[in-house]
Amino acid sequence: MTERLRLAIPNKGRLAEPAVKLLRDAGLEFDPHDRRLVAPVENLALDILFVRANDIVEFLADGVADVGITGVDLLAESDATLRTLRRLGFGHCALSVAVPDESTYRTVDELAGSRAATAHPNVARRYFAERGLDVDVIPLSGAVEVAPRLGLAEAIVDLVSTGSTLAMNGLRPIAEVLASEAVLVAGPAAEGRADEVAAIDLMLAAVLAARSSRYLMMNAPSAQLEILRSLLPALASPSVIPLANPDMIAIHSVVGADDVWRLLPSLRAAGASGILVLPIELMVG
Ligand code: AMP
């Protein structure tokens, strides 16, 4: 019997909840609430391993898990070579260089000869070295943003999403080191299980595509078909369905979720009525 594929996801922190939501939206049935390390998926030969976000790369590199969900920043910090399969559209943040509001630093070049505290020492050292800057990188495991106040460092290299944590700590960003988001990655244990890994990747891709699309249905006078077609995305050929009234048709089309509010007024002006906007559960291109 082949072993069940193992997918490692964060058990807490910022990536945990959206990762579980992604798997649930894909239709996977499992119980993440009892805080066990492993949750077997009931409707697929897959075990979900709940581990600390920081440990996921290690689990993959060691072959304890086959695939995992982690942040681009954590991958970059590790020296393991893992295969990134897909960006997952959540956990967006930037690893940034920040300095105290009242400091005179404007650019990273001015940091030569100073100290920078960070929980990402490998990425930070590479960043400063690539710029030929002699910056003493001080590794910390947390609470990086208080380092300047404690006199530990003149700057920090830390993750920023809204910037409110920086602002609260009297810091301002001066440069972006790396843009990050959650990614699906495969480790060496996934070699030789290409079909199973591709199936997981396809499943998550189908959720992401569905989330960014809407199914649009409308009725319209048949004579308006060409003008309505010209308003709808060129790639998706809409379905045109005859109605009991021979002068009317129904048009169905998939459109980008972000385009809906731009499209609705022009569709109405072109004669569409009874317009329905429906969510899509899964979408495979
Ligand atoms: P956590 O477990 O909450 O410390 O976060 C783990 C991962 O969440 C980080 O390594 C990033 O990939 C991601 N993340 C997204 N936004 C942020 C943010 N504003 N601060 C820290 N981590 C973030």
Boltz pocket constraint, residues with backbone or C-beta under 6 A from the ligand:
constraints:
  - pocket:
      binder: B
      contacts: [[A, 10], [A, 12], [A, 13], [A, 14], [A, 15], [A, 53], [A, 70], [A, 71], [A, 72], [A, 73], [A, 74], [A, 91], [A, 92], [A, 93], [A, 159], [A, 160], [A, 161], [A, 162], [A, 180], [A, 181], [A, 182]]
      max_distance: 6.0
